[in-house]
Amino acid sequence: MPLFQIGSYSHTYIGTTYRCQRIKRVLLAHIYRNHISMPTY
């Protein structure tokens, strides 16, 4: 396999992982904020 293909593949993999982690963090922050702001019965 050519080296540039490996480089682009690892770059895409890292980008996808970073994007997923960022989305997950934003979702968790949203859920946490909504849970805190909700009244506790």
Secondary structure, DSSP 4 states (H G I P E B T S, - for coil): --HHHHHHHHHHHHHHHHHHHHHHHHHHHHHHHHHHHSPP-
